[in-house]
Amino acid sequence: MDTNISNNINTILRKIADLKEQYKRDDNINLLCVSKTKPIEAIIEAYDNGQRHFGENYAKEMFDKVELLNAKGYKDIIWHFIGPIQSNKIKLIANSASMVESIDKIKTAIKLNELRDTKLGALDVLIQVNISNEEQKSGCSYEDIDALINEILKLKNLRLRGLMAIGLNTSDEFILKEEFSKFKRVFDLYSSNIKDFNILSLGMTHDMDIAIENGSTEVRIGTAIFGQREYKRD
Ligand SMILES: *Cc1c(COP(=O)(O)O)cnc(C)c1O
């Protein structure tokens, strides 16, 4: 994997543009640079290449990066929290993220709403759905989406923007296509009825193509931009 972040970003942006054309997408597809485990120098390099959306998985790591980069003057970064949400980290997440993509429980939404500093404005949120039905994976089931949406729409400090999912970790395109097209159909049902519900966060390094084919409006790319992650926590 190339570790030249600038080249990697150009390659990904070109690929997104090609896929948009191939699948006749005339809407916008946002690139979320997933910088988890990567140092702030890597984030700054992506920033200098025009990127503003960054995704983090660990609350404390995101908080530290936000503080450091704010102090250095990088104040227009839009931070997305995309990891599992531990209840003792909700305050940290509520006040350092601009968007939280991994809500899968009503309890978490209520707490985020309660702890969000109103001076920061409403927090954009996505509901994470476990579309591959894997036991160990975060995300609510399809059956839970209705109830979660109804609750979140009542919370004044949250603004519900759409859905997020992680595809099955497989190279089987047939499975991914089935999974993603079903998810897109469900997303469309809600997006046509709910104001501002227009973000479908789907697709990572290995399945970005199929995600864009199936209506993703935000791809979350880590490895193809920053290279392999050297360590994993969990
Ligand atoms: C790590 C991560 C990504 C990025 O995955 P890559 O395969 O490195 O592109 C995207 N989404 C979530 C939720 C992640 O945790």
The ligand as an SDF file (V2000), in Angstrom:
LIG
                    3D

 15 15  0  0  0  0  0  0  0  0999 V2000
  -11.9160    1.5330   10.2650 C   0  0  0  0  0  0  0  0  0  0  0  0
  -13.2640    1.8570    9.7150 C   0  0  0  0  0  0  0  0  0  0  0  0
  -13.4160    2.2460    8.3600 C   0  0  0  0  0  0  0  0  0  0  0  0
  -12.2870    2.3140    7.3680 C   0  0  0  0  0  0  0  0  0  0  0  0
  -11.9390    1.0300    6.9400 O   0  0  0  0  0  0  0  0  0  0  0  0
  -10.8320    0.8050    5.7950 P   0  0  0  0  0  0  0  0  0  0  0  0
  -11.0450   -0.6130    5.4140 O   0  0  0  0  0  0  0  0  0  0  0  0
   -9.5030    1.0400    6.4150 O   0  0  0  0  0  0  0  0  0  0  0  0
  -11.1300    1.7360    4.6930 O   0  0  0  0  0  0  0  0  0  0  0  0
  -14.7010    2.5960    7.9460 C   0  0  0  0  0  0  0  0  0  0  0  0
  -15.7680    2.5480    8.7750 N   0  0  0  0  0  0  0  0  0  0  0  0
  -15.6470    2.1670   10.0620 C   0  0  0  0  0  0  0  0  0  0  0  0
  -16.8620    2.1530   10.9270 C   0  0  0  0  0  0  0  0  0  0  0  0
  -14.4090    1.8080   10.5690 C   0  0  0  0  0  0  0  0  0  0  0  0
  -14.3130    1.4210   11.8490 O   0  0  0  0  0  0  0  0  0  0  0  0
  1  2  1  0
  2  3  1  0
  2 14  2  0
  3  4  1  0
  3 10  2  0
  4  5  1  0
  5  6  1  0
  6  7  2  0
  6  8  1  0
  6  9  1  0
 10 11  1  0
 11 12  2  0
 12 13  1  0
 12 14  1  0
 14 15  1  0
M  END
$$$$
